[in-house]
Amino acid sequence: MEDRRFRVGSFFEWIAAAAGAGALVWVLSVPVQRLMGPRVEAALVETPAPVPPGIPADATNVPVMYFLDGREIRHGELHTRLVRLLPEKLLSGPIVRGQGSFGERQTRAYTVDGTRFFVVCERVEAGGPMRVTAIYLP
């Protein structure tokens, strides 16, 4: 019986062949990838609405504002309810008046329970009542 010796040369030949096959697959994949085109889906980017006058530029618009005593204000609520809920003594500055799409826009700054926030009220339809259109937290 003949004794077989392990040849180191054949091991390196197999490694070189595997590396060559891998390189060939990689080189051939580049044109295939170019034919298939980029696989990137565009993201929808919304541009933020301009901040009304009287509100800090880095303020965040929130849909609802909750208070410690259980009260809350939401987008779309009537201006008259806001005035009943938050009396003028809670105002922390003058009312900033401006022009909206359908008439006057009012921006009010409040401080309630140590939290400062801004409420924007304006008409959302011609001849309609004034409503809360934005609540900003600085």
A tleap script that builds the chain and sets N, CA, C and O, in Angstrom:
source leaprc.protein.ff14SB
mol = sequence {
  NMET GLU ASP ARG ARG PHE ARG VAL GLY SER
  PHE PHE GLU TRP ILE ALA ALA ALA ALA GLY
  ALA GLY ALA LEU VAL TRP VAL LEU SER VAL
  PRO VAL GLN ARG LEU MET GLY PRO ARG VAL
  GLU ALA ALA LEU VAL GLU THR PRO ALA PRO
  VAL PRO PRO GLY ILE PRO ALA ASP ALA THR
  ASN VAL PRO VAL MET TYR PHE LEU ASP GLY
  ARG GLU ILE ARG HIE GLY GLU LEU HIE THR
  ARG LEU VAL ARG LEU LEU PRO GLU LYS LEU
  LEU SER GLY PRO ILE VAL ARG GLY GLN GLY
  SER PHE GLY GLU ARG GLN THR ARG ALA TYR
  THR VAL ASP GLY THR ARG PHE PHE VAL VAL
  CYS GLU ARG VAL GLU ALA GLY GLY PRO MET
  ARG VAL THR ALA ILE TYR LEU CPRO
}
set mol.1.N position { 0.819 -1.148 0.000 }
set mol.1.CA position { 0.000 0.000 0.000 }
set mol.1.C position { 0.890 1.247 0.000 }
set mol.1.O position { 1.902 1.319 0.697 }
set mol.2.N position { 0.486 2.184 -0.778 }
set mol.2.CA position { 1.298 3.375 -0.939 }
set mol.2.C position { 0.803 4.478 0.006 }
set mol.2.O position { -0.403 4.673 0.156 }
set mol.3.N position { 1.701 5.169 0.615 }
set mol.3.CA position { 1.373 6.225 1.576 }
set mol.3.C position { 1.172 7.540 0.830 }
set mol.3.O position { 2.062 7.976 0.100 }
set mol.4.N position { 0.000 8.185 1.004 }
set mol.4.CA position { -0.281 9.473 0.336 }
set mol.4.C position { 0.141 10.607 1.251 }
set mol.4.O position { -0.186 10.629 2.438 }
set mol.5.N position { 0.842 11.505 0.699 }
set mol.5.CA position { 1.274 12.671 1.456 }
set mol.5.C position { 0.380 13.860 1.123 }
set mol.5.O position { -0.116 13.987 0.004 }
set mol.6.N position { 0.194 14.683 2.062 }
set mol.6.CA position { -0.595 15.894 1.848 }
set mol.6.C position { 0.275 16.907 1.125 }
set mol.6.O position { 1.363 17.261 1.578 }
set mol.7.N position { -0.239 17.364 -0.020 }
set mol.7.CA position { 0.534 18.331 -0.796 }
set mol.7.C position { 0.005 19.731 -0.509 }
set mol.7.O position { -1.189 19.986 -0.665 }
set mol.8.N position { 0.851 20.605 -0.106 }
set mol.8.CA position { 0.487 21.975 0.200 }
set mol.8.C position { 0.193 22.736 -1.088 }
set mol.8.O position { -0.634 23.648 -1.086 }
set mol.9.N position { 0.835 22.388 -2.156 }
set mol.9.CA position { 0.643 23.068 -3.426 }
set mol.9.C position { -0.784 22.959 -3.927 }
set mol.9.O position { -1.318 23.933 -4.457 }
set mol.10.N position { -1.429 21.792 -3.775 }
set mol.10.CA position { -2.807 21.641 -4.244 }
set mol.10.C position { -3.778 22.491 -3.418 }
set mol.10.O position { -4.784 22.974 -3.936 }
set mol.11.N position { -3.472 22.666 -2.147 }
set mol.11.CA position { -4.310 23.505 -1.291 }
set mol.11.C position { -4.307 24.952 -1.800 }
set mol.11.O position { -5.362 25.580 -1.892 }
set mol.12.N position { -3.126 25.478 -2.128 }
set mol.12.CA position { -3.028 26.833 -2.657 }
set mol.12.C position { -3.683 26.955 -4.022 }
set mol.12.O position { -4.235 28.005 -4.352 }
set mol.13.N position { -3.631 25.902 -4.817 }
set mol.13.CA position { -4.300 25.917 -6.120 }
set mol.13.C position { -5.809 26.040 -5.954 }
set mol.13.O position { -6.460 26.773 -6.699 }
set mol.14.N position { -6.373 25.318 -4.972 }
set mol.14.CA position { -7.818 25.406 -4.716 }
set mol.14.C position { -8.206 26.801 -4.215 }
set mol.14.O position { -9.242 27.338 -4.609 }
set mol.15.N position { -7.389 27.375 -3.363 }
set mol.15.CA position { -7.655 28.732 -2.859 }
set mol.15.C position { -7.613 29.729 -4.015 }
set mol.15.O position { -8.484 30.593 -4.112 }
set mol.16.N position { -6.633 29.625 -4.875 }
set mol.16.CA position { -6.510 30.533 -6.015 }
set mol.16.C position { -7.688 30.364 -6.965 }
set mol.16.O position { -8.195 31.351 -7.498 }
set mol.17.N position { -8.131 29.130 -7.185 }
set mol.17.CA position { -9.267 28.883 -8.070 }
set mol.17.C position { -10.550 29.485 -7.479 }
set mol.17.O position { -11.347 30.077 -8.207 }
set mol.18.N position { -10.752 29.335 -6.168 }
set mol.18.CA position { -11.937 29.896 -5.521 }
set mol.18.C position { -11.907 31.423 -5.582 }
set mol.18.O position { -12.938 32.050 -5.823 }
set mol.19.N position { -10.743 32.024 -5.369 }
set mol.19.CA position { -10.628 33.480 -5.437 }
set mol.19.C position { -10.881 33.958 -6.858 }
set mol.19.O position { -11.533 34.983 -7.059 }
set mol.20.N position { -10.384 33.242 -7.827 }
set mol.20.CA position { -10.622 33.605 -9.225 }
set mol.20.C position { -12.087 33.514 -9.588 }
set mol.20.O position { -12.608 34.386 -10.284 }
set mol.21.N position { -12.765 32.467 -9.126 }
set mol.21.CA position { -14.198 32.314 -9.409 }
set mol.21.C position { -14.999 33.434 -8.741 }
set mol.21.O position { -15.933 33.972 -9.335 }
set mol.22.N position { -14.636 33.779 -7.524 }
set mol.22.CA position { -15.322 34.871 -6.829 }
set mol.22.C position { -15.116 36.200 -7.533 }
set mol.22.O position { -16.053 36.988 -7.664 }
set mol.23.N position { -13.892 36.454 -7.988 }
set mol.23.CA position { -13.615 37.693 -8.709 }
set mol.23.C position { -14.380 37.745 -10.026 }
set mol.23.O position { -14.868 38.806 -10.414 }
set mol.24.N position { -14.490 36.621 -10.712 }
set mol.24.CA position { -15.233 36.566 -11.966 }
set mol.24.C position { -16.717 36.873 -11.731 }
set mol.24.O position { -17.327 37.621 -12.496 }
set mol.25.N position { -17.283 36.304 -10.690 }
set mol.25.CA position { -18.693 36.572 -10.364 }
set mol.25.C position { -18.876 38.053 -10.032 }
set mol.25.O position { -19.854 38.665 -10.461 }
set mol.26.N position { -17.955 38.627 -9.279 }
set mol.26.CA position { -18.056 40.041 -8.908 }
set mol.26.C position { -17.951 40.933 -10.137 }
set mol.26.O position { -18.720 41.885 -10.275 }
set mol.27.N position { -17.017 40.644 -11.026 }
set mol.27.CA position { -16.837 41.458 -12.234 }
set mol.27.C position { -18.056 41.363 -13.131 }
set mol.27.O position { -18.463 42.363 -13.722 }
set mol.28.N position { -18.641 40.193 -13.243 }
set mol.28.CA position { -19.824 40.030 -14.090 }
set mol.28.C position { -21.080 40.625 -13.457 }
set mol.28.O position { -22.036 40.942 -14.165 }
set mol.29.N position { -21.086 40.778 -12.142 }
set mol.29.CA position { -22.281 41.315 -11.492 }
set mol.29.C position { -22.424 42.821 -11.692 }
set mol.29.O position { -23.537 43.342 -11.620 }
set mol.30.N position { -21.336 43.523 -11.940 }
set mol.30.CA position { -21.391 44.974 -12.110 }
set mol.30.C position { -22.255 45.364 -13.305 }
set mol.30.O position { -23.132 46.213 -13.149 }
set mol.31.N position { -22.052 44.782 -14.503 }
set mol.31.CA position { -22.940 45.153 -15.614 }
set mol.31.C position { -24.395 44.752 -15.375 }
set mol.31.O position { -25.313 45.448 -15.810 }
set mol.32.N position { -24.602 43.642 -14.692 }
set mol.32.CA position { -25.971 43.217 -14.400 }
set mol.32.C position { -26.643 44.225 -13.466 }
set mol.32.O position { -27.816 44.551 -13.645 }
set mol.33.N position { -25.909 44.714 -12.481 }
set mol.33.CA position { -26.461 45.717 -11.568 }
set mol.33.C position { -26.780 47.016 -12.304 }
set mol.33.O position { -27.786 47.665 -12.013 }
set mol.34.N position { -25.937 47.393 -13.246 }
set mol.34.CA position { -26.194 48.621 -14.003 }
set mol.34.C position { -27.402 48.463 -14.903 }
set mol.34.O position { -28.154 49.417 -15.104 }
set mol.35.N position { -27.602 47.263 -15.453 }
set mol.35.CA position { -28.772 47.031 -16.300 }
set mol.35.C position { -30.065 47.067 -15.488 }
set mol.35.O position { -31.094 47.546 -15.964 }
set mol.36.N position { -30.001 46.560 -14.269 }
set mol.36.CA position { -31.189 46.534 -13.421 }
set mol.36.C position { -31.524 47.921 -12.893 }
set mol.36.O position { -32.670 48.165 -12.515 }
set mol.37.N position { -30.574 48.824 -12.855 }
set mol.37.CA position { -30.826 50.179 -12.390 }
set mol.37.C position { -30.663 50.285 -10.886 }
set mol.37.O position { -30.498 49.279 -10.196 }
set mol.38.N position { -30.709 51.509 -10.383 }
set mol.38.CA position { -30.556 51.706 -8.942 }
set mol.38.C position { -31.765 51.159 -8.189 }
set mol.38.O position { -32.900 51.280 -8.649 }
set mol.39.N position { -31.516 50.575 -7.062 }
set mol.39.CA position { -32.571 49.986 -6.236 }
set mol.39.C position { -32.883 50.899 -5.054 }
set mol.39.O position { -33.024 50.444 -3.919 }
set mol.40.N position { -32.985 52.156 -5.333 }
set mol.40.CA position { -33.251 53.136 -4.284 }
set mol.40.C position { -34.648 53.689 -4.488 }
set mol.40.O position { -35.011 54.087 -5.595 }
set mol.41.N position { -35.427 53.714 -3.423 }
set mol.41.CA position { -36.761 54.291 -3.498 }
set mol.41.C position { -36.706 55.696 -2.926 }
set mol.41.O position { -36.133 55.927 -1.861 }
set mol.42.N position { -37.293 56.604 -3.627 }
set mol.42.CA position { -37.277 58.000 -3.192 }
set mol.42.C position { -38.175 58.172 -1.972 }
set mol.42.O position { -39.271 57.617 -1.907 }
set mol.43.N position { -37.706 58.924 -1.041 }
set mol.43.CA position { -38.488 59.222 0.151 }
set mol.43.C position { -39.276 60.503 -0.080 }
set mol.43.O position { -38.771 61.455 -0.675 }
set mol.44.N position { -40.501 60.519 0.389 }
set mol.44.CA position { -41.303 61.727 0.305 }
set mol.44.C position { -40.866 62.674 1.416 }
set mol.44.O position { -40.896 62.326 2.597 }
set mol.45.N position { -40.472 63.838 1.029 }
set mol.45.CA position { -40.006 64.819 1.994 }
set mol.45.C position { -41.007 65.960 2.006 }
set mol.45.O position { -41.241 66.616 0.991 }
set mol.46.N position { -41.585 66.180 3.161 }
set mol.46.CA position { -42.531 67.273 3.298 }
set mol.46.C position { -41.785 68.508 3.780 }
set mol.46.O position { -40.999 68.449 4.725 }
set mol.47.N position { -42.040 69.598 3.129 }
set mol.47.CA position { -41.448 70.838 3.596 }
set mol.47.C position { -42.325 71.381 4.724 }
set mol.47.O position { -43.545 71.464 4.580 }
set mol.48.N position { -41.719 71.741 5.817 }
set mol.48.CA position { -42.532 72.237 6.932 }
set mol.48.C position { -43.226 73.535 6.570 }
set mol.48.O position { -42.699 74.360 5.824 }
set mol.49.N position { -44.419 73.695 7.116 }
set mol.49.CA position { -45.178 74.925 6.875 }
set mol.49.C position { -44.454 76.082 7.549 }
set mol.49.O position { -43.835 75.898 8.596 }
set mol.50.N position { -44.526 77.256 6.966 }
set mol.50.CA position { -43.855 78.398 7.593 }
set mol.50.C position { -44.486 78.713 8.958 }
set mol.50.O position { -45.702 78.639 9.136 }
set mol.51.N position { -43.640 79.056 9.884 }
set mol.51.CA position { -44.097 79.356 11.244 }
set mol.51.C position { -44.687 80.765 11.249 }
set mol.51.O position { -44.053 81.696 10.752 }
set mol.52.N position { -45.899 80.938 11.806 }
set mol.52.CA position { -46.513 82.269 11.859 }
set mol.52.C position { -45.677 83.242 12.697 }
set mol.52.O position { -44.876 82.818 13.530 }
set mol.53.N position { -45.864 84.540 12.476 }
set mol.53.CA position { -45.132 85.532 13.271 }
set mol.53.C position { -45.463 85.396 14.757 }
set mol.53.O position { -46.591 85.075 15.133 }
set mol.54.N position { -44.455 85.648 15.589 }
set mol.54.CA position { -44.648 85.588 17.039 }
set mol.54.C position { -44.297 84.243 17.641 }
set mol.54.O position { -44.401 84.074 18.856 }
set mol.55.N position { -43.880 83.271 16.822 }
set mol.55.CA position { -43.550 81.930 17.309 }
set mol.55.C position { -42.080 81.672 17.026 }
set mol.55.O position { -41.608 81.980 15.931 }
set mol.56.N position { -41.331 81.108 17.993 }
set mol.56.CA position { -39.920 80.811 17.740 }
set mol.56.C position { -39.763 79.854 16.552 }
set mol.56.O position { -40.609 78.991 16.316 }
set mol.57.N position { -38.676 80.024 15.818 }
set mol.57.CA position { -38.449 79.233 14.597 }
set mol.57.C position { -38.289 77.749 14.884 }
set mol.57.O position { -38.621 76.929 14.028 }
set mol.58.N position { -37.794 77.375 16.051 }
set mol.58.CA position { -37.570 75.961 16.353 }
set mol.58.C position { -38.733 75.313 17.101 }
set mol.58.O position { -38.582 74.217 17.641 }
set mol.59.N position { -39.888 75.970 17.139 }
set mol.59.CA position { -41.057 75.431 17.839 }
set mol.59.C position { -41.632 74.238 17.083 }
set mol.59.O position { -41.514 74.142 15.862 }
set mol.60.N position { -42.254 73.335 17.829 }
set mol.60.CA position { -42.840 72.122 17.270 }
set mol.60.C position { -44.356 72.204 17.329 }
set mol.60.O position { -44.929 72.540 18.365 }
set mol.61.N position { -45.000 71.898 16.218 }
set mol.61.CA position { -46.461 71.916 16.152 }
set mol.61.C position { -46.989 70.578 16.674 }
set mol.61.O position { -46.585 69.517 16.196 }
set mol.62.N position { -47.891 70.632 17.652 }
set mol.62.CA position { -48.476 69.421 18.233 }
set mol.62.C position { -49.982 69.425 17.972 }
set mol.62.O position { -50.586 70.497 17.915 }
set mol.63.N position { -50.605 68.250 17.812 }
set mol.63.CA position { -52.038 68.212 17.508 }
set mol.63.C position { -52.944 68.465 18.707 }
set mol.63.O position { -54.083 68.900 18.536 }
set mol.64.N position { -52.459 68.203 19.913 }
set mol.64.CA position { -53.291 68.376 21.103 }
set mol.64.C position { -52.394 68.805 22.260 }
set mol.64.O position { -51.228 68.420 22.336 }
set mol.65.N position { -52.956 69.606 23.152 }
set mol.65.CA position { -52.232 70.064 24.337 }
set mol.65.C position { -53.038 69.662 25.558 }
set mol.65.O position { -54.175 70.105 25.723 }
set mol.66.N position { -52.466 68.831 26.416 }
set mol.66.CA position { -53.122 68.383 27.639 }
set mol.66.C position { -52.592 69.185 28.821 }
set mol.66.O position { -51.411 69.527 28.872 }
set mol.67.N position { -53.482 69.483 29.774 }
set mol.67.CA position { -53.097 70.205 30.970 }
set mol.67.C position { -53.209 69.280 32.169 }
set mol.67.O position { -53.877 68.247 32.113 }
set mol.68.N position { -52.548 69.662 33.254 }
set mol.68.CA position { -52.518 68.812 34.448 }
set mol.68.C position { -53.891 68.602 35.075 }
set mol.68.O position { -54.127 67.580 35.720 }
set mol.69.N position { -54.793 69.553 34.895 }
set mol.69.CA position { -56.118 69.438 35.504 }
set mol.69.C position { -57.119 68.697 34.608 }
set mol.69.O position { -58.306 68.654 34.929 }
set mol.70.N position { -56.666 68.119 33.502 }
set mol.70.CA position { -57.550 67.336 32.643 }
set mol.70.C position { -58.087 68.091 31.433 }
set mol.70.O position { -58.675 67.481 30.540 }
set mol.71.N position { -57.897 69.398 31.388 }
set mol.71.CA position { -58.343 70.159 30.227 }
set mol.71.C position { -57.443 69.844 29.039 }
set mol.71.O position { -56.325 69.355 29.202 }
set mol.72.N position { -57.948 70.132 27.840 }
set mol.72.CA position { -57.158 69.929 26.641 }
set mol.72.C position { -57.653 70.859 25.540 }
set mol.72.O position { -58.818 71.256 25.521 }
set mol.73.N position { -56.764 71.195 24.637 }
set mol.73.CA position { -57.155 71.925 23.439 }
set mol.73.C position { -56.612 71.148 22.241 }
set mol.73.O position { -55.543 70.541 22.304 }
set mol.74.N position { -57.370 71.184 21.158 }
set mol.74.CA position { -57.016 70.420 19.960 }
set mol.74.C position { -57.110 71.303 18.729 }
set mol.74.O position { -57.768 72.344 18.733 }
set mol.75.N position { -56.437 70.863 17.678 }
set mol.75.CA position { -56.596 71.538 16.381 }
set mol.75.C position { -58.059 71.464 15.971 }
set mol.75.O position { -58.700 70.430 16.158 }
set mol.76.N position { -58.587 72.529 15.423 }
set mol.76.CA position { -59.953 72.551 14.930 }
set mol.76.C position { -60.983 73.030 15.925 }
set mol.76.O position { -62.138 73.240 15.553 }
set mol.77.N position { -60.603 73.212 17.187 }
set mol.77.CA position { -61.568 73.700 18.175 }
set mol.77.C position { -61.876 75.168 17.918 }
set mol.77.O position { -61.058 75.901 17.364 }
set mol.78.N position { -63.068 75.584 18.329 }
set mol.78.CA position { -63.490 76.975 18.149 }
set mol.78.C position { -62.685 77.910 19.034 }
set mol.78.O position { -62.284 77.555 20.143 }
set mol.79.N position { -62.460 79.099 18.524 }
set mol.79.CA position { -61.731 80.139 19.245 }
set mol.79.C position { -62.473 80.518 20.531 }
set mol.79.O position { -61.844 80.791 21.553 }
set mol.80.N position { -63.799 80.535 20.481 }
set mol.80.CA position { -64.583 80.885 21.672 }
set mol.80.C position { -64.359 79.881 22.803 }
set mol.80.O position { -64.328 80.266 23.972 }
set mol.81.N position { -64.203 78.604 22.467 }
set mol.81.CA position { -63.920 77.597 23.502 }
set mol.81.C position { -62.529 77.813 24.087 }
set mol.81.O position { -62.324 77.641 25.289 }
set mol.82.N position { -61.578 78.188 23.241 }
set mol.82.CA position { -60.224 78.463 23.716 }
set mol.82.C position { -60.232 79.617 24.714 }
set mol.82.O position { -59.562 79.552 25.744 }
set mol.83.N position { -60.986 80.670 24.412 }
set mol.83.CA position { -61.047 81.834 25.299 }
set mol.83.C position { -61.696 81.455 26.624 }
set mol.83.O position { -61.278 81.947 27.672 }
set mol.84.N position { -62.717 80.584 26.601 }
set mol.84.CA position { -63.344 80.122 27.853 }
set mol.84.C position { -62.383 79.233 28.641 }
set mol.84.O position { -62.319 79.323 29.867 }
set mol.85.N position { -61.648 78.388 27.952 }
set mol.85.CA position { -60.756 77.426 28.601 }
set mol.85.C position { -59.506 78.105 29.168 }
set mol.85.O position { -59.043 77.760 30.255 }
set mol.86.N position { -58.971 79.064 28.429 }
set mol.86.CA position { -57.750 79.752 28.841 }
set mol.86.C position { -58.026 81.257 28.904 }
set mol.86.O position { -57.938 81.940 27.884 }
set mol.87.N position { -58.357 81.778 30.081 }
set mol.87.CA position { -58.674 83.203 30.204 }
set mol.87.C position { -57.441 84.069 29.917 }
set mol.87.O position { -56.312 83.580 29.879 }
set mol.88.N position { -57.692 85.361 29.717 }
set mol.88.CA position { -56.628 86.288 29.326 }
set mol.88.C position { -55.549 86.443 30.389 }
set mol.88.O position { -54.437 86.865 30.072 }
set mol.89.N position { -55.846 86.113 31.634 }
set mol.89.CA position { -54.822 86.242 32.679 }
set mol.89.C position { -53.686 85.231 32.476 }
set mol.89.O position { -52.604 85.404 33.037 }
set mol.90.N position { -53.914 84.191 31.692 }
set mol.90.CA position { -52.870 83.201 31.412 }
set mol.90.C position { -51.995 83.592 30.219 }
set mol.90.O position { -50.989 82.936 29.949 }
set mol.91.N position { -52.370 84.650 29.510 }
set mol.91.CA position { -51.555 85.113 28.387 }
set mol.91.C position { -50.196 85.558 28.895 }
set mol.91.O position { -50.103 86.199 29.942 }
set mol.92.N position { -49.154 85.229 28.171 }
set mol.92.CA position { -47.802 85.647 28.577 }
set mol.92.C position { -47.195 86.539 27.500 }
set mol.92.O position { -46.048 86.352 27.094 }
set mol.93.N position { -47.961 87.486 27.057 }
set mol.93.CA position { -47.491 88.414 26.041 }
set mol.93.C position { -48.673 88.927 25.243 }
set mol.93.O position { -49.798 88.455 25.411 }
set mol.94.N position { -48.421 89.889 24.378 }
set mol.94.CA position { -49.519 90.436 23.581 }
set mol.94.C position { -49.959 89.453 22.497 }
set mol.94.O position { -49.203 88.567 22.099 }
set mol.95.N position { -51.183 89.625 22.032 }
set mol.95.CA position { -51.700 88.821 20.921 }
set mol.95.C position { -51.088 89.376 19.635 }
set mol.95.O position { -51.188 90.571 19.358 }
set mol.96.N position { -50.461 88.506 18.858 }
set mol.96.CA position { -49.857 88.915 17.586 }
set mol.96.C position { -50.894 88.691 16.502 }
set mol.96.O position { -51.348 87.567 16.287 }
set mol.97.N position { -51.260 89.747 15.831 }
set mol.97.CA position { -52.273 89.653 14.790 }
set mol.97.C position { -51.607 89.684 13.425 }
set mol.97.O position { -50.650 90.426 13.203 }
set mol.98.N position { -52.120 88.878 12.526 }
set mol.98.CA position { -51.590 88.815 11.174 }
set mol.98.C position { -52.714 88.509 10.204 }
set mol.98.O position { -53.890 88.558 10.567 }
set mol.99.N position { -52.355 88.196 8.986 }
set mol.99.CA position { -53.342 87.919 7.955 }
set mol.99.C position { -53.206 86.458 7.514 }
set mol.99.O position { -52.127 86.011 7.123 }
set mol.100.N position { -54.317 85.727 7.585 }
set mol.100.CA position { -54.361 84.349 7.118 }
set mol.100.C position { -55.023 84.271 5.754 }
set mol.100.O position { -55.256 85.298 5.116 }
set mol.101.N position { -55.321 83.083 5.311 }
set mol.101.CA position { -55.938 82.884 3.999 }
set mol.101.C position { -57.342 83.468 3.927 }
set mol.101.O position { -57.740 83.988 2.885 }
set mol.102.N position { -58.106 83.390 5.030 }
set mol.102.CA position { -59.502 83.831 5.032 }
set mol.102.C position { -59.767 84.947 6.026 }
set mol.102.O position { -60.895 85.101 6.494 }
set mol.103.N position { -58.757 85.721 6.353 }
set mol.103.CA position { -58.976 86.837 7.266 }
set mol.103.C position { -57.888 86.916 8.326 }
set mol.103.O position { -56.740 86.530 8.103 }
set mol.104.N position { -58.283 87.428 9.486 }
set mol.104.CA position { -57.334 87.669 10.563 }
set mol.104.C position { -56.791 86.367 11.152 }
set mol.104.O position { -57.503 85.369 11.257 }
set mol.105.N position { -55.517 86.402 11.533 }
set mol.105.CA position { -54.871 85.289 12.250 }
set mol.105.C position { -54.368 85.840 13.578 }
set mol.105.O position { -53.737 86.896 13.615 }
set mol.106.N position { -54.645 85.128 14.669 }
set mol.106.CA position { -54.188 85.539 15.992 }
set mol.106.C position { -53.246 84.487 16.548 }
set mol.106.O position { -53.543 83.292 16.525 }
set mol.107.N position { -52.111 84.944 17.046 }
set mol.107.CA position { -51.159 84.066 17.715 }
set mol.107.C position { -51.084 84.496 19.164 }
set mol.107.O position { -50.756 85.642 19.471 }
set mol.108.N position { -51.391 83.566 20.049 }
set mol.108.CA position { -51.413 83.862 21.485 }
set mol.108.C position { -50.365 83.008 22.190 }
set mol.108.O position { -50.226 81.820 21.899 }
set mol.109.N position { -49.629 83.616 23.116 }
set mol.109.CA position { -48.640 82.905 23.929 }
set mol.109.C position { -49.223 82.726 25.324 }
set mol.109.O position { -49.677 83.688 25.943 }
set mol.110.N position { -49.208 81.503 25.808 }
set mol.110.CA position { -49.746 81.187 27.126 }
set mol.110.C position { -48.656 80.536 27.977 }
set mol.110.O position { -47.719 79.925 27.463 }
set mol.111.N position { -48.810 80.687 29.292 }
set mol.111.CA position { -48.007 79.930 30.252 }
set mol.111.C position { -48.984 79.313 31.237 }
set mol.111.O position { -49.622 80.015 32.021 }
set mol.112.N position { -49.091 77.999 31.188 }
set mol.112.CA position { -50.009 77.271 32.061 }
set mol.112.C position { -49.218 76.161 32.747 }
set mol.112.O position { -48.529 75.386 32.084 }
set mol.113.N position { -49.317 76.084 34.067 }
set mol.113.CA position { -48.621 75.072 34.866 }
set mol.113.C position { -47.121 75.066 34.579 }
set mol.113.O position { -46.496 74.005 34.583 }
set mol.114.N position { -46.543 76.234 34.331 }
set mol.114.CA position { -45.120 76.353 34.077 }
set mol.114.C position { -44.696 76.011 32.655 }
set mol.114.O position { -43.504 76.010 32.349 }
set mol.115.N position { -45.647 75.722 31.793 }
set mol.115.CA position { -45.334 75.379 30.404 }
set mol.115.C position { -45.759 76.517 29.490 }
set mol.115.O position { -46.902 76.971 29.535 }
set mol.116.N position { -44.838 76.967 28.668 }
set mol.116.CA position { -45.141 78.031 27.703 }
set mol.116.C position { -45.472 77.375 26.368 }
set mol.116.O position { -44.782 76.453 25.933 }
set mol.117.N position { -46.519 77.851 25.730 }
set mol.117.CA position { -46.916 77.345 24.425 }
set mol.117.C position { -47.629 78.443 23.661 }
set mol.117.O position { -48.018 79.465 24.228 }
set mol.118.N position { -47.795 78.218 22.365 }
set mol.118.CA position { -48.404 79.205 21.479 }
set mol.118.C position { -49.592 78.563 20.769 }
set mol.118.O position { -49.536 77.403 20.363 }
set mol.119.N position { -50.663 79.334 20.626 }
set mol.119.CA position { -51.864 78.857 19.935 }
set mol.119.C position { -52.159 79.823 18.790 }
set mol.119.O position { -52.216 81.037 18.986 }
set mol.120.N position { -52.345 79.268 17.601 }
set mol.120.CA position { -52.674 80.070 16.428 }
set mol.120.C position { -54.131 79.824 16.084 }
set mol.120.O position { -54.551 78.676 15.943 }
set mol.121.N position { -54.910 80.900 15.947 }
set mol.121.CA position { -56.328 80.808 15.587 }
set mol.121.C position { -56.558 81.601 14.303 }
set mol.121.O position { -56.051 82.711 14.147 }
set mol.122.N position { -57.323 81.022 13.398 }
set mol.122.CA position { -57.698 81.714 12.162 }
set mol.122.C position { -58.911 81.023 11.555 }
set mol.122.O position { -59.313 79.946 11.993 }
set mol.123.N position { -59.478 81.650 10.558 }
set mol.123.CA position { -60.613 81.069 9.845 }
set mol.123.C position { -60.081 80.071 8.823 }
set mol.123.O position { -59.096 80.348 8.140 }
set mol.124.N position { -60.725 78.917 8.716 }
set mol.124.CA position { -60.292 77.903 7.754 }
set mol.124.C position { -61.183 77.876 6.522 }
set mol.124.O position { -60.919 77.141 5.570 }
set mol.125.N position { -62.249 78.688 6.545 }
set mol.125.CA position { -63.127 78.823 5.386 }
set mol.125.C position { -63.674 80.245 5.374 }
set mol.125.O position { -63.769 80.899 6.413 }
set mol.126.N position { -64.024 80.699 4.206 }
set mol.126.CA position { -64.528 82.069 4.077 }
set mol.126.C position { -65.803 82.244 4.892 }
set mol.126.O position { -66.754 81.478 4.737 }
set mol.127.N position { -65.822 83.246 5.754 }
set mol.127.CA position { -66.992 83.524 6.579 }
set mol.127.C position { -67.193 82.559 7.731 }
set mol.127.O position { -68.192 82.671 8.441 }
set mol.128.N position { -66.299 81.628 7.946 }
set mol.128.CA position { -66.436 80.646 9.026 }
set mol.128.C position { -65.925 81.190 10.344 }
set mol.128.O position { -65.339 82.271 10.388 }
set mol.129.N position { -66.144 80.441 11.426 }
set mol.129.CA position { -65.670 80.884 12.737 }
set mol.129.C position { -64.156 80.692 12.852 }
set mol.129.O position { -63.555 79.892 12.135 }
set mol.130.N position { -63.569 81.443 13.768 }
set mol.130.CA position { -62.135 81.263 14.033 }
set mol.130.C position { -61.930 79.958 14.777 }
set mol.130.O position { -62.675 79.622 15.698 }
set mol.131.N position { -60.914 79.237 14.364 }
set mol.131.CA position { -60.601 77.932 14.971 }
set mol.131.C position { -59.121 77.849 15.315 }
set mol.131.O position { -58.301 78.597 14.782 }
set mol.132.N position { -58.797 76.935 16.205 }
set mol.132.CA position { -57.392 76.654 16.534 }
set mol.132.C position { -56.803 75.899 15.350 }
set mol.132.O position { -57.267 74.812 15.005 }
set mol.133.N position { -55.779 76.480 14.728 }
set mol.133.CA position { -55.156 75.821 13.574 }
set mol.133.C position { -53.774 75.269 13.898 }
set mol.133.O position { -53.251 74.445 13.147 }
set mol.134.N position { -53.174 75.706 15.002 }
set mol.134.CA position { -51.855 75.190 15.360 }
set mol.134.C position { -51.608 75.417 16.841 }
set mol.134.O position { -52.068 76.399 17.424 }
set mol.135.N position { -50.874 74.490 17.434 }
set mol.135.CA position { -50.424 74.604 18.835 }
set mol.135.C position { -48.923 74.321 18.808 }
set mol.135.O position { -48.500 73.234 18.414 }
set mol.136.N position { -48.133 75.287 19.222 }
set mol.136.CA position { -46.684 75.156 19.151 }
set mol.136.C position { -46.067 75.082 20.548 }
set mol.136.O position { -46.448 75.826 21.452 }
set mol.137.N position { -45.111 74.173 20.701 }
set mol.137.CA position { -44.294 74.090 21.911 }
set mol.137.C position { -42.878 74.504 21.551 }
set mol.137.O position { -42.312 73.969 20.598 }
set mol.138.N position { -42.282 75.453 22.295 }
set mol.138.CA position { -40.909 75.869 21.951 }
set mol.138.C position { -39.886 74.807 22.319 }
set mol.138.O position { -38.691 74.998 22.097 }
savepdb mol mol.pdb
quit
